[in-house]
């Protein structure tokens, strides 16, 4: 701005000097004219002319000054702003003071664009957090506890509509009954009371203090804590052994329950718990305890039971299996004190080992048979398939097959049969049926379809385990037989020709209704007999020998023949006899078709 003022001043000074020079020149010319001319009117006219010229020059200078220093820069600034509005990013161009004005406009525009993008990203992140995430979030006004906003998951959890929830306060859903618990109690729209863990973070929005609350469902954790507290209250009448010890390099016991003599002699008051643990179990137990202590009372680990059973030495010298429940806290010396509950599970571990052995034998039987094994986990919807199952469908491995859950089952089950399988699973899970059994078509990798029979059942019961073990048996041959048999029956029923089926020895197995109408014999009268009952006597043995020779060598015979019906009437018919052979070219059946020739 300072440089613009200097430049403006220098321009005005230059114009003033030029006007003064013109004035002095015109004044000198006027004086000369006065002294050399006695005409007063000419002198006056010359003076006015000089003054008018000076005024015109001055007006012209002012116009040019305004045009060059105001109008053109303002027009440039407008054009600059228009280009910015069209998102054309250009450098500010102008002169004098307008350069700085345009520079400020440019900086303001870029700041606005950045703020707009930041707002857009913020809104997307906000939408992702509130509308799409599975986190239950409440925004609470710190002044009166009113609910300012709620995430989709929080709305679903509490059961109110979002509009209803935003008219409430945190005190409307919080229940204060004076009961001592580690968690808060919140009331849902249905009236159900839920234990929740609340993680609050204070925030300031537009000079208004509020709280950002994450709500975690702690009902199951509270149930386990209450169950554990109940066990502690009944410790004298409970077989669980309670041991307290300092979690340090050595796990020195600080307190023992009265039934701890199962592990520790009565005269021993302090003992390193590690010395009681089986040598193979010390390392995994140490690692699991360390993880439990670090995650104690956090949202990542709410259960008190350790993941596996451990072996401890009994007073008898033998080792027993125990399930462990642990909790930890800091004592007055700021050391970590662990409370461990040991529940004897020796019998369960023995049964588990027996069950595992039975399962291995069961798997071996499946692998050694023609059954194709699979597992289905009802809660998660996960499928696992045996190697034979995968290879039977023509895939290299499970990844190649690409079926890991119920949502992918369409890849291997024919589309018209998917509902059959899903309905059968649903009926079993609902308890409507005791066994999963259905016939469906599977799709091989090459696109071909095969019929299989699915049979499955839970490993124990769906209350104790959601694992369902099943097998698939290839029944394509049986299905094809059923279909072919159905087709044969349809042909037998619908054909206007008489049809006669014999076994390999020539005994009649079946006839159709047209046979009965033409010959007069009922099905009961001819089943088990030879076709010779129809012979008319008009053909000699050479004729029949030639007929059977053609059938055996060429597979069929056709021609006209005379036969006799049940009433003794001789009639002429056109007869075709076909031999049905198996894969070894051995004749299994004879099929004869004929129709009566009307003379």
C-alpha positions in Angstrom: 0.0 0.0 0.0 2.9 2.4 0.8 4.5 1.9 -2.6 1.1 2.6 -4.3 0.7 5.9 -2.5 4.2 7.0 -3.6 3.5 6.0 -7.2 0.1 7.9 -7.1 1.7 11.0 -5.7 4.5 10.9 -8.3 1.9 10.7 -11.1 -0.1 13.7 -9.8 3.1 15.7 -9.4 4.1 15.0 -13.0 0.7 16.1 -14.3 0.8 19.3 -12.1 4.2 20.3 -13.5 3.0 19.8 -17.1 -0.1 22.0 -16.4 2.1 24.7 -14.7 4.4 24.7 -17.7 1.5 25.2 -20.1 0.1 27.9 -17.9 3.4 29.8 -17.7 3.8 29.4 -21.5 0.4 30.8 -22.2 0.9 33.6 -19.6 4.1 34.6 -21.4 2.4 34.5 -24.7 -0.5 36.6 -23.3 1.9 39.3 -21.9 3.7 39.5 -25.2 0.3 39.9 -26.9 -0.8 42.6 -24.5 2.3 44.7 -25.0 2.3 44.3 -28.7 -1.4 44.8 -29.3 -3.7 47.5 -28.1 -6.9 45.5 -28.6 -8.2 44.8 -25.1 -10.9 42.3 -26.2 -8.4 40.1 -27.9 -6.4 40.0 -24.7 -9.5 38.9 -22.8 -10.4 36.3 -25.4 -6.9 35.0 -25.3 -7.0 34.7 -21.5 -10.3 32.8 -21.5 -8.9 30.5 -24.2 -5.8 29.8 -22.2 -7.9 29.1 -19.1 -10.3 26.8 -21.1 -7.4 24.9 -22.6 -5.9 24.4 -19.2 -9.2 23.1 -17.8 -9.6 20.7 -20.7 -6.1 19.4 -20.2 -6.8 19.0 -16.5 -10.1 17.2 -17.1 -8.4 14.9 -19.6 -5.7 14.1 -17.1 -8.2 13.4 -14.4 -10.2 11.1 -16.8 -7.1 9.2 -17.8 -6.0 8.9 -14.2 -9.4 7.5 -13.2 -9.6 5.1 -16.1 -6.0 3.7 -15.7 -6.0 3.6 -11.9 -9.6 2.9 -11.0 -11.9 1.6 -13.9 -9.4 -0.8 -15.5 -8.1 -2.3 -12.2 -11.7 -2.7 -11.0 -12.7 -4.4 -14.3 -9.6 -6.7 -14.0 -10.6 -7.4 -10.4 -14.2 -8.4 -11.5 -12.8 -10.6 -14.2 -10.4 -12.2 -11.7 -13.3 -12.8 -9.3 -15.4 -14.3 -12.1 -12.6 -16.7 -13.0 -12.3 -17.8 -9.4 -16.0 -18.4 -9.2 -15.6 -20.7 -12.2 -12.9 -22.5 -10.3 -10.2 -21.3 -12.6 -7.2 -20.9 -10.3 -5.0 -18.0 -11.7 -2.5 -15.7 -10.2 -3.8 -12.2 -9.1 -3.0 -9.6 -11.9 -3.6 -5.9 -11.4 -1.7 -2.7 -10.7 -1.2 -0.3 -7.8 -3.2 -1.0 -4.7 -5.5 -3.5 -6.5 -2.8 -6.1 -6.7 -2.9 -6.4 -2.9 -6.7 -6.4 -3.0 -6.7 -9.2 -5.5 -4.0 -11.0 -3.6 -6.2 -10.9 -0.5 -9.2 -12.1 -2.5 -7.1 -15.0 -3.9 -5.9 -16.0 -0.4 -9.5 -15.8 0.9 -10.7 -18.0 -2.1 -8.1 -20.7 -1.5 -8.8 -20.7 2.2 -12.6 -21.1 1.4 -11.9 -24.0 -1.0 -9.7 -25.7 1.6 -12.3 -25.2 4.3 -15.0 -26.5 1.9 -13.0 -29.6 1.2 -12.2 -30.0 4.9 -16.0 -29.7 5.7 -16.8 -32.3 3.0 -14.3 -34.7 4.5 -15.5 -34.0 8.0 -19.1 -34.7 6.9 -18.0 -38.0 5.2 -16.1 -39.1 8.3 -19.0 -38.1 10.5 -21.4 -40.0 8.3 -19.1 -43.0 8.3 -18.8 -42.9 12.1 -22.5 -42.3 12.9 -24.4 -44.0 10.1 -22.2 -46.9 9.0 -20.1 -48.0 12.0 -21.2 -50.6 14.6 -20.2 -48.2 17.4 -23.0 -47.0 19.8 -22.3 -43.2 20.2 -24.2 -40.5 22.0 -23.5 -36.7 22.0 -24.6 -35.4 25.4 -25.0 -31.7 26.3 -23.0 -31.1 29.4 -25.4 -28.5 30.8 -28.6 -30.5 31.0 -27.7 -34.0 29.8 -29.9 -33.7 26.7 -29.0 -36.0 23.8 -27.8 -33.9 20.9 -27.1 -36.8 18.4 -27.0 -40.6 18.3 -25.4 -43.0 15.9 -27.4 -45.5 13.9 -26.1 -48.4 16.1 -27.1 -46.5 19.3 -30.6 -45.9 17.9 -31.0 -49.7 17.2 -29.6 -50.6 20.6 -32.0 -48.4 22.6 -35.0 -49.2 20.4 -36.3 -45.6 20.2 -36.6 -43.8 16.9 -33.9 -41.2 16.4 -36.5 -38.4 16.8 -37.6 -39.8 20.2 -34.0 -40.2 21.3 -33.1 -36.6 20.5 -36.0 -35.3 22.7 -34.6 -37.3 25.7 -31.7 -36.8 28.1 -29.2 -39.2 29.4 -31.1 -39.2 32.7 -34.2 -40.6 31.0 -32.4 -43.8 30.0 -30.0 -44.1 33.0 -31.3 -46.2 35.9 -30.0 -45.4 39.4 -31.2 -48.0 41.9 -28.4 -47.7 44.4 -27.0 -51.1 43.5 -23.2 -51.4 43.4 -21.9 -52.5 40.1 -19.0 -51.8 37.8 -21.3 -50.8 35.0 -24.2 -48.4 34.4 -27.7 -49.5 33.9 -29.6 -48.1 30.9 -33.3 -48.7 30.1 -34.3 -49.6 26.5 -37.5 -48.7 24.8 -38.9 -52.2 25.5 -38.4 -51.6 29.2 -35.4 -54.0 29.4 -32.5 -53.0 31.6 -29.1 -53.4 30.0 -25.7 -53.1 31.7 -23.4 -50.9 29.7 -19.9 -49.5 30.0 -19.7 -45.8 29.1 -16.5 -44.2 27.8 -16.9 -40.4 27.9 -14.8 -37.8 26.3 -15.5 -34.0 27.0 -15.6 -31.9 23.8 -16.4 -28.2 23.1 -18.6 -27.3 20.2 -19.4 -23.6 19.4 -18.6 -22.6 23.0 -20.9 -25.3 24.3 -19.5 -28.1 26.4 -20.6 -31.6 25.6 -19.7 -35.2 26.0 -18.8 -37.8 23.4 -20.0 -41.1 24.8 -19.3 -44.6 23.5 -21.8 -47.1 24.8 -20.6 -50.8 25.2 -23.0 -53.6 26.0 -21.7 -55.1 29.2 -24.7 -57.4 30.0 -22.8 -60.6 29.5 -19.8 -59.3 31.4 -22.0 -58.2 34.3 -23.6 -61.7 34.3 -20.2 -63.3 34.6 -19.2 -60.9 37.3 -22.3 -61.5 39.3 -21.8 -65.2 38.9 -18.2 -64.9 40.0 -19.3 -62.8 43.0 -21.9 -65.3 43.9 -19.2 -68.0 43.8 -16.9 -65.9 46.0 -19.8 -65.5 48.5 -20.3 -69.2 48.7 -16.7 -70.1 48.7 -16.9 -72.2 51.8 -19.5 -74.5 50.2 -17.9 -74.4 46.8 -15.4 -76.9 45.5 -13.4 -74.1 43.7 -10.0 -73.5 45.2 -9.2 -69.8 45.7 -5.6 -68.6 45.7 -4.2 -65.1 45.9 -0.7 -64.4 45.0 1.7 -61.5 44.0 2.3 -61.5 40.3 6.1 -61.2 40.2 9.0 -63.3 39.2 7.8 -65.8 41.8 4.1 -66.2 42.4 4.1 -66.2 46.2 0.7 -67.0 47.7 -0.8 -64.4 50.1 -4.1 -66.1 50.8 -5.5 -69.6 50.4 -9.1 -71.0 50.7 -9.8 -73.7 53.2 -10.0 -76.3 50.5 -6.6 -75.5 49.1 -5.2 -78.5 51.0 -6.1 -80.5 47.9 -2.9 -78.9 46.4 -1.0 -77.5 49.4 -0.3 -79.2 52.8 -2.1 -77.5 55.7 1.2 -76.5 57.4 2.3 -74.5 54.4 1.2 -70.9 54.4 3.2 -69.5 51.5 4.3 -71.3 48.4 5.3 -70.3 44.8 2.3 -71.3 42.7 4.6 -72.0 39.8 6.0 -75.0 41.6 2.5 -76.6 41.6 1.9 -76.1 37.9 3.0 -78.7 35.4 6.3 -77.9 33.7 4.7 -78.0 30.2 1.9 -75.5 31.3 4.0 -72.8 33.1 4.9 -70.9 29.9 1.4 -70.8 28.4 -0.1 -70.0 31.8 2.4 -67.1 32.3 1.6 -65.6 28.9 -2.1 -65.9 29.3 -2.0 -64.3 32.8 0.2 -61.5 31.5 -2.4 -60.8 28.8 -5.3 -60.9 31.2 -3.7 -58.5 33.6 -2.9 -56.0 30.9 -6.5 -56.1 29.6 -8.2 -56.2 33.0 -11.5 -54.3 33.0 -10.9 -53.1 29.4 -13.3 -53.3 26.5 -11.1 -55.9 24.9 -11.3 -58.6 27.5 -14.5 -58.9 29.6 -14.3 -62.6 30.5 -12.5 -63.9 33.6 -12.1 -67.5 32.5 -8.8 -68.4 30.9 -8.9 -70.0 27.5 -7.7 -73.5 28.4 -7.4 -75.9 31.3 -4.1 -76.3 33.2 -2.5 -79.1 35.2 -1.6 -78.7 38.8 0.1 -81.2 41.1 -2.1 -82.6 43.9 -1.0 -83.6 47.4 -1.1 -87.2 46.2 1.6 -86.5 43.6 -0.6 -86.9 40.6 -1.7 -84.0 38.3 -5.2 -82.9 37.9 -6.8 -80.6 35.3 -8.3 -77.3 36.4 -10.3 -74.5 34.7 -9.0 -71.1 35.9 -10.9 -67.9 36.6 -8.7 -64.9 37.4 -8.9 -61.2 38.4 -6.2 -58.8 39.4 -5.8 -55.5 41.3 -3.2 -53.3 42.8 -2.5 -53.8 46.6 -1.4 -51.2 49.0 2.2 -51.7 48.0 1.2 -51.0 44.4 2.0 -54.6 43.4 -0.3 -56.6 41.2 -2.2 -59.2 43.3 -4.0 -62.0 41.3 -7.0 -63.9 42.6 -7.2 -67.3 41.0 -10.2 -69.7 41.1 -9.3 -73.3 40.3 -12.2 -75.5 39.3 -11.4 -79.3 39.0 -12.1 -80.3 35.4 -10.2 -83.6 35.3 -13.3 -85.6 34.4 -14.2 -83.1 31.7 -10.7 -83.2 30.2 -10.8 -87.1 30.2 -14.2 -87.0 28.4 -12.9 -84.4 26.0 -9.9 -86.6 25.2 -12.2 -89.6 24.6 -14.5 -87.4 22.5 -11.5 -86.2 20.4 -10.4 -89.8 19.9 -13.9 -90.7 18.7 -13.9 -87.7 16.4 -10.6 -88.7 14.9 -12.0 -92.2 14.3 -15.1 -90.7 12.9 -13.0 -88.6 10.5 -11.0 -91.6 9.5 -14.1 -93.5 8.7 -15.3 -90.6 6.5 -12.0 -90.3 4.7 -11.9 -94.1 4.1 -15.4 -94.2 2.8 -17.0 -92.7 -0.3 -18.7 -90.1 1.8 -17.8 -86.4 1.3 -17.5 -84.6 4.7 -18.2 -81.0 5.6 -18.8 -78.9 8.8 -21.2 -76.0 9.3 -21.2 -73.6 12.2 -24.7 -72.4 12.8 -23.9 -69.1 14.6 -21.3 -67.8 12.2 -22.6 -69.4 9.0 -19.1 -70.8 8.2 -18.6 -73.9 6.1 -15.6 -76.2 6.1 -15.2 -79.0 3.6 -13.0 -82.1 3.5 -10.3 -82.5 0.9 -12.3 -85.3 -0.8 -15.3 -83.0 -1.0 -13.3 -80.3 -2.7 -11.5 -82.6 -5.1 -14.8 -84.4 -5.9 -16.1 -81.1 -7.3 -12.9 -80.7 -9.4 -11.2 -78.0 -7.3 -7.6 -77.9 -6.1 -8.3 -76.6 -2.6 -10.9 -74.7 -0.5 -9.5 -71.4 -1.7 -9.9 -72.4 -5.3 -13.5 -73.4 -4.6 -14.2 -70.1 -2.9 -17.0 -71.2 -0.4 -16.3 -70.2 3.2 -19.8 -69.2 4.4 -23.5 -69.8 3.7 -23.5 -66.6 1.5 -21.1 -68.3 -1.0 -23.1 -71.6 -1.2 -24.6 -70.6 -4.5 -21.1 -71.3 -6.1 -21.5 -75.1 -5.6 -25.2 -75.7 -5.1 -27.6 -75.5 -8.1 -29.7 -72.4 -7.9 -33.1 -74.3 -7.8 -31.9 -76.4 -4.9 -30.4 -73.6 -2.6 -33.8 -73.0 -0.9 -34.1 -76.7 -0.2 -30.8 -76.8 1.6 -31.4 -73.5 3.5 -34.9 -74.6 4.6 -33.5 -77.9 5.8 -30.8 -76.1 7.8 -33.4 -73.7 9.3 -35.8 -76.5 10.3 -32.9 -78.3 12.1 -31.6 -75.1 13.9 -35.2 -74.2 15.0 -35.7 -77.7 16.4 -38.4 -78.7 13.9 -36.4 -81.7 12.6 -33.9 -84.0 14.3 -31.7 -84.6 11.2 -30.7 -82.6 8.1 -31.5 -84.8 5.1 -32.2 -83.7 1.5 -31.2 -84.5 -2.1 -29.7 -81.6 -4.0 -27.6 -80.9 -7.1 -24.0 -79.8 -6.7 -22.2 -77.9 -9.5 -18.7 -79.1 -10.4 -15.9 -76.8 -11.5 -16.5 -77.7 -15.1 -20.2 -76.7 -14.8 -21.6 -80.2 -14.8 -24.3 -81.1 -12.1 -24.4 -84.2 -9.9 -27.1 -85.4 -7.5 -26.0 -85.9 -3.8 -27.8 -86.8 -0.6 -27.0 -84.5 2.3 -27.1 -85.9 5.8 -25.9 -83.8 8.8 -26.4 -83.5 12.5 -24.9 -81.4 15.4 -21.7 -82.7 17.1 -23.6 -82.8 20.4 -26.7 -80.5 20.6 -27.1 -77.0 19.2 -27.4 -75.8 22.9 -23.9 -77.0 23.7 -22.2 -76.6 20.2 -23.2 -74.9 17.0 -21.0 -77.2 15.0 -22.9 -79.4 12.5 -21.1 -82.3 10.9 -22.5 -83.8 7.7 -21.7 -85.9 4.6 -22.7 -85.8 1.0 -23.2 -89.1 -1.0 -23.2 -89.2 -4.7 -26.6 -90.6 -5.8 -26.4 -89.6 -9.5 -26.6 -93.2 -10.6 -29.6 -93.9 -8.4 -31.3 -90.7 -9.5 -30.6 -91.5 -13.1 -32.1 -95.0 -12.5 -35.2 -93.4 -10.9 -35.6 -91.0 -13.8 -35.1 -93.7 -16.4 -37.6 -95.9 -14.6 -40.1 -93.1 -14.5 -39.6 -92.5 -18.2 -40.1 -96.2 -18.9 -43.3 -96.3 -16.9 -44.6 -93.2 -18.7 -43.8 -94.9 -22.1 -45.5 -98.1 -21.0 -48.6 -96.2 -19.9 -48.9 -93.9 -22.9 -47.9 -96.1 -25.8 -50.6 -97.4 -28.1 -48.3 -100.3 -29.0 -48.3 -103.5 -27.0 -45.1 -103.7 -24.9 -43.6 -106.8 -23.4 -40.5 -106.9 -21.1 -38.7 -110.2 -20.4 -35.6 -111.0 -18.4 -32.5 -112.6 -19.8 -34.0 -116.1 -19.6 -37.2 -115.1 -21.5 -39.6 -114.8 -18.5 -42.2 -112.0 -18.8 -41.5 -109.3 -16.2 -44.1 -106.6 -17.2 -46.6 -105.7 -19.9 -48.6 -102.5 -20.6 -52.4 -102.0 -21.0 -52.1 -102.0 -24.8 -50.7 -105.6 -24.6 -53.8 -106.6 -22.6 -56.2 -105.0 -25.1 -54.5 -106.6 -28.1 -53.9 -110.1 -26.6 -56.7 -110.3 -24.1 -54.3 -111.6 -21.4 -54.2 -109.6 -18.1 -50.9 -108.7 -16.5 -51.3 -111.4 -13.7 -51.9 -114.1 -16.3 -48.6 -113.6 -18.2 -46.1 -112.4 -15.5 -43.5 -115.1 -15.0 -44.5 -117.0 -18.2 -42.7 -117.3 -21.5 -43.9 -115.4 -24.7 -44.6 -118.8 -26.3 -48.2 -118.5 -24.9 -48.8 -116.2 -27.9 -47.5 -118.6 -30.6 -50.0 -119.2 -33.3 -48.3 -122.4 -34.7 -48.0 -120.8 -38.2 -44.2 -120.4 -37.9 -41.7 -123.3 -37.7 -38.6 -123.6 -35.5 -36.4 -122.3 -38.2 -38.3 -119.0 -38.1 -37.8 -118.6 -34.4 -34.2 -119.7 -34.5 -33.5 -117.0 -37.1 -35.3 -114.4 -35.0 -33.2 -115.2 -31.9 -30.0 -115.4 -33.8 -30.6 -111.8 -35.2 -31.4 -110.6 -31.7 -28.2 -112.0 -30.2 -25.9 -110.9 -33.0 -27.4 -107.6 -34.1 -29.3 -106.6 -30.9 -32.8 -106.5 -32.4 -35.3 -108.1 -34.8 -38.3 -106.7 -36.6 -40.9 -108.1 -38.9 -44.4 -109.4 -39.3 -45.5 -112.4 -37.3 -48.7 -114.3 -36.5 -49.7 -114.6 -32.9 -52.7 -116.0 -31.1 -54.8 -114.0 -28.4 -56.4 -115.4 -25.3 -59.6 -116.3 -27.1 -57.7 -118.4 -29.7 -58.0 -115.9 -32.5 -54.9 -115.7 -34.8 -53.9 -112.2 -35.9 -51.0 -110.6 -37.7 -48.8 -108.0 -36.0 -45.7 -106.0 -36.7 -43.2 -107.0 -34.0 -39.9 -105.3 -32.9 -37.7 -107.1 -30.3 -34.7 -105.3 -28.8 -32.0 -106.7 -26.5 -31.0 -104.4 -23.5 -27.3 -105.0 -22.6 -25.2 -103.8 -19.6 -21.7 -102.1 -19.8 -20.1 -105.6 -20.3 -22.3 -106.3 -23.4 -24.3 -108.9 -21.5 -28.0 -109.1 -22.2 -30.1 -108.1 -19.2 -33.6 -107.6 -20.7 -35.7 -108.1 -23.9 -38.2 -105.5 -24.9 -40.9 -106.3 -27.5 -43.2 -103.8 -29.1 -46.0 -104.7 -31.5 -49.1 -103.4 -33.1 -51.9 -105.4 -34.7 -52.1 -105.2 -38.5 -55.6 -104.7 -39.7 -56.4 -106.8 -42.8 
